[in-house]
Amino acid sequence: MSAGIIRTGIGGWTFEPWEGTFYPEKLARKRQLEYASRQLAAIEVNGTYYSSQKPETFAKWASEVPEWFIFSLKASRFCTNRKVLAEAGPSIEKFLHQGIEELGSHLGPILWQFMATKKFEPEDFEAFLTLLPKNVEWPSLAACG
């Protein structure tokens, strides 16, 4: 049996009430990710739920964190907040190919969050799960091994 890794993290890193409490006084907002990533092992990115990001954004985030740190990305709401989940294929493809591979070894789990009001329909959820790739080929990750 292989051992798993348990990581402690937070959801997002920009949260005004933490300024001067979790974050040191007068820490520039542009340095909050750098600081938070040295206090915790993971951060869930909520921004990917609301909109696509640019490859340059993912690369910038990766450059600001220690080598052992990971990001958990929340999948786009266009993948999961729909009446018929089986129709999410194009949205899943768009989400997976927006540049997340730029995170390299910092890419951790992807959270596929469904609305609390989504009725469980076994066939539709099964169809959704078949849309998720078992593997994704990202050329820039080949060097990360």
C-alpha positions as YAML, in Angstrom:
chain: A
units: angstrom
residues:
- id: 1
  name: MET
  ca: [0.00, 0.00, 0.00]
- id: 2
  name: SER
  ca: [1.39, 3.39, -0.92]
- id: 3
  name: ALA
  ca: [1.08, 6.28, 1.49]
- id: 4
  name: GLY
  ca: [-0.89, 9.34, 0.49]
- id: 5
  name: ILE
  ca: [0.00, 12.94, 1.13]
- id: 6
  name: ILE
  ca: [-2.25, 15.13, 3.22]
- id: 7
  name: ARG
  ca: [-1.86, 18.85, 2.56]
- id: 8
  name: THR
  ca: [-3.23, 21.79, 4.51]
- id: 9
  name: GLY
  ca: [-4.45, 24.66, 2.39]
- id: 10
  name: ILE
  ca: [-6.95, 27.43, 1.86]
- id: 11
  name: GLY
  ca: [-9.48, 28.40, -0.79]
- id: 12
  name: GLY
  ca: [-7.98, 31.39, -2.56]
- id: 13
  name: TRP
  ca: [-5.38, 33.80, -1.29]
- id: 14
  name: THR
  ca: [-6.93, 37.23, -1.70]
- id: 15
  name: PHE
  ca: [-9.20, 37.86, 1.26]
- id: 16
  name: GLU
  ca: [-9.33, 41.37, 2.67]
- id: 17
  name: PRO
  ca: [-9.99, 40.38, 6.34]
- id: 18
  name: TRP
  ca: [-6.68, 38.49, 6.34]
- id: 19
  name: GLU
  ca: [-4.70, 41.64, 5.59]
- id: 20
  name: GLY
  ca: [-2.88, 42.52, 8.79]
- id: 21
  name: THR
  ca: [-3.96, 39.25, 10.46]
- id: 22
  name: PHE
  ca: [-2.82, 36.24, 8.39]
- id: 23
  name: TYR
  ca: [-0.81, 38.49, 6.11]
- id: 24
  name: PRO
  ca: [1.77, 40.80, 7.68]
- id: 25
  name: GLU
  ca: [0.88, 44.48, 7.92]
- id: 26
  name: LYS
  ca: [1.47, 46.36, 4.70]
- id: 27
  name: LEU
  ca: [2.26, 43.25, 2.62]
- id: 28
  name: ALA
  ca: [1.53, 44.22, -0.98]
- id: 29
  name: ARG
  ca: [-1.40, 42.30, -2.48]
- id: 30
  name: LYS
  ca: [0.80, 41.19, -5.37]
- id: 31
  name: ARG
  ca: [2.93, 39.32, -2.80]
- id: 32
  name: GLN
  ca: [0.07, 37.54, -1.00]
- id: 33
  name: LEU
  ca: [0.36, 34.33, -3.05]
- id: 34
  name: GLU
  ca: [4.10, 34.23, -2.43]
- id: 35
  name: TYR
  ca: [3.52, 34.62, 1.32]
- id: 36
  name: ALA
  ca: [0.57, 32.19, 1.61]
- id: 37
  name: SER
  ca: [2.38, 29.50, -0.37]
- id: 38
  name: ARG
  ca: [5.13, 29.46, 2.22]
- id: 39
  name: GLN
  ca: [2.69, 29.03, 5.12]
- id: 40
  name: LEU
  ca: [0.55, 26.26, 3.58]
- id: 41
  name: ALA
  ca: [1.01, 23.33, 1.20]
- id: 42
  name: ALA
  ca: [-1.91, 24.00, -1.17]
- id: 43
  name: ILE
  ca: [-4.37, 26.61, -2.36]
- id: 44
  name: GLU
  ca: [-7.65, 25.98, -4.14]
- id: 45
  name: VAL
  ca: [-8.08, 28.44, -7.00]
- id: 46
  name: ASN
  ca: [-11.68, 29.60, -7.09]
- id: 47
  name: GLY
  ca: [-11.11, 32.04, -9.96]
- id: 48
  name: THR
  ca: [-11.00, 29.19, -12.47]
- id: 49
  name: TYR
  ca: [-14.61, 28.41, -11.53]
- id: 50
  name: TYR
  ca: [-15.81, 31.84, -12.61]
- id: 51
  name: SER
  ca: [-13.69, 32.48, -15.70]
- id: 52
  name: SER
  ca: [-10.89, 31.17, -17.86]
- id: 53
  name: GLN
  ca: [-7.35, 32.26, -17.12]
- id: 54
  name: LYS
  ca: [-4.48, 32.90, -19.50]
- id: 55
  name: PRO
  ca: [-1.50, 30.54, -19.75]
- id: 56
  name: GLU
  ca: [0.69, 33.47, -18.62]
- id: 57
  name: THR
  ca: [-1.34, 33.73, -15.41]
- id: 58
  name: PHE
  ca: [-0.81, 30.06, -14.56]
- id: 59
  name: ALA
  ca: [2.91, 30.40, -15.34]
- id: 60
  name: LYS
  ca: [3.15, 33.48, -13.09]
- id: 61
  name: TRP
  ca: [1.45, 31.65, -10.21]
- id: 62
  name: ALA
  ca: [3.80, 28.69, -10.63]
- id: 63
  name: SER
  ca: [6.82, 31.00, -10.53]
- id: 64
  name: GLU
  ca: [5.76, 32.50, -7.18]
- id: 65
  name: VAL
  ca: [5.45, 29.30, -5.13]
- id: 66
  name: PRO
  ca: [7.97, 26.84, -3.63]
- id: 67
  name: GLU
  ca: [8.71, 23.62, -5.54]
- id: 68
  name: TRP
  ca: [6.66, 21.45, -3.14]
- id: 69
  name: PHE
  ca: [3.50, 23.60, -3.33]
- id: 70
  name: ILE
  ca: [0.38, 22.62, -5.32]
- id: 71
  name: PHE
  ca: [-2.71, 24.33, -6.63]
- id: 72
  name: SER
  ca: [-6.10, 22.67, -6.66]
- id: 73
  name: LEU
  ca: [-8.17, 24.15, -9.46]
- id: 74
  name: LYS
  ca: [-11.92, 24.45, -9.27]
- id: 75
  name: ALA
  ca: [-13.32, 23.43, -12.66]
- id: 76
  name: SER
  ca: [-15.34, 25.97, -14.58]
- id: 77
  name: ARG
  ca: [-18.96, 26.40, -13.62]
- id: 78
  name: PHE
  ca: [-19.76, 25.94, -17.31]
- id: 79
  name: CYS
  ca: [-18.70, 22.30, -16.86]
- id: 80
  name: THR
  ca: [-20.77, 21.53, -13.79]
- id: 81
  name: ASN
  ca: [-23.64, 24.04, -13.48]
- id: 82
  name: ARG
  ca: [-25.84, 22.76, -16.25]
- id: 83
  name: LYS
  ca: [-29.14, 20.99, -16.52]
- id: 84
  name: VAL
  ca: [-27.67, 18.14, -18.60]
- id: 85
  name: LEU
  ca: [-24.16, 17.24, -17.44]
- id: 86
  name: ALA
  ca: [-23.70, 14.91, -20.41]
- id: 87
  name: GLU
  ca: [-23.51, 18.01, -22.64]
- id: 88
  name: ALA
  ca: [-20.46, 19.44, -20.85]
- id: 89
  name: GLY
  ca: [-17.85, 18.03, -23.27]
- id: 90
  name: PRO
  ca: [-16.89, 21.30, -25.00]
- id: 91
  name: SER
  ca: [-16.71, 23.15, -21.65]
- id: 92
  name: ILE
  ca: [-14.50, 20.43, -20.15]
- id: 93
  name: GLU
  ca: [-12.16, 20.61, -23.15]
- id: 94
  name: LYS
  ca: [-11.99, 24.41, -22.90]
- id: 95
  name: PHE
  ca: [-11.25, 24.25, -19.17]
- id: 96
  name: LEU
  ca: [-8.52, 21.62, -19.52]
- id: 97
  name: HIS
  ca: [-6.82, 23.40, -22.42]
- id: 98
  name: GLN
  ca: [-6.80, 27.01, -21.21]
- id: 99
  name: GLY
  ca: [-3.18, 26.76, -20.11]
- id: 100
  name: ILE
  ca: [-3.34, 24.94, -16.76]
- id: 101
  name: GLU
  ca: [-0.36, 22.85, -17.84]
- id: 102
  name: GLU
  ca: [1.73, 25.98, -17.19]
- id: 103
  name: LEU
  ca: [1.45, 25.11, -13.48]
- id: 104
  name: GLY
  ca: [3.73, 22.15, -14.19]
- id: 105
  name: SER
  ca: [4.40, 20.09, -11.07]
- id: 106
  name: HIS
  ca: [2.31, 22.59, -9.06]
- id: 107
  name: LEU
  ca: [-0.89, 21.28, -10.67]
- id: 108
  name: GLY
  ca: [-2.76, 19.24, -8.09]
- id: 109
  name: PRO
  ca: [-6.34, 17.93, -8.02]
- id: 110
  name: ILE
  ca: [-9.19, 19.42, -9.98]
- id: 111
  name: LEU
  ca: [-12.41, 20.00, -8.06]
- id: 112
  name: TRP
  ca: [-15.58, 19.37, -10.07]
- id: 113
  name: GLN
  ca: [-18.13, 21.15, -7.85]
- id: 114
  name: PHE
  ca: [-21.82, 20.73, -8.57]
- id: 115
  name: MET
  ca: [-24.59, 23.04, -7.42]
- id: 116
  name: ALA
  ca: [-26.26, 21.97, -4.19]
- id: 117
  name: THR
  ca: [-29.57, 22.11, -6.04]
- id: 118
  name: LYS
  ca: [-28.42, 19.65, -8.75]
- id: 119
  name: LYS
  ca: [-30.67, 16.60, -8.61]
- id: 120
  name: PHE
  ca: [-28.72, 13.34, -8.72]
- id: 121
  name: GLU
  ca: [-29.54, 11.56, -11.96]
- id: 122
  name: PRO
  ca: [-27.30, 8.48, -12.17]
- id: 123
  name: GLU
  ca: [-27.26, 8.24, -15.97]
- id: 124
  name: ASP
  ca: [-26.43, 11.91, -16.43]
- id: 125
  name: PHE
  ca: [-23.62, 11.84, -13.82]
- id: 126
  name: GLU
  ca: [-22.25, 8.67, -15.41]
- id: 127
  name: ALA
  ca: [-22.30, 10.35, -18.82]
- id: 128
  name: PHE
  ca: [-20.47, 13.35, -17.33]
- id: 129
  name: LEU
  ca: [-17.81, 11.12, -15.79]
- id: 130
  name: THR
  ca: [-17.18, 9.45, -19.15]
- id: 131
  name: LEU
  ca: [-16.40, 12.91, -20.57]
- id: 132
  name: LEU
  ca: [-13.50, 13.37, -18.14]
- id: 133
  name: PRO
  ca: [-10.23, 12.20, -19.67]
- id: 134
  name: LYS
  ca: [-8.23, 9.53, -17.88]
- id: 135
  name: ASN
  ca: [-5.05, 11.27, -19.09]
- id: 136
  name: VAL
  ca: [-4.28, 14.61, -20.66]
- id: 137
  name: GLU
  ca: [-1.22, 15.03, -22.85]
- id: 138
  name: TRP
  ca: [0.48, 18.33, -22.17]
- id: 139
  name: PRO
  ca: [3.84, 18.68, -23.96]
- id: 140
  name: SER
  ca: [5.16, 21.23, -21.46]
- id: 141
  name: LEU
  ca: [4.66, 18.75, -18.59]
- id: 142
  name: ALA
  ca: [6.80, 16.03, -20.19]
- id: 143
  name: ALA
  ca: [9.90, 17.49, -18.55]
- id: 144
  name: CYS
  ca: [8.22, 17.44, -15.11]
- id: 145
  name: GLY
  ca: [8.15, 13.62, -15.19]
...
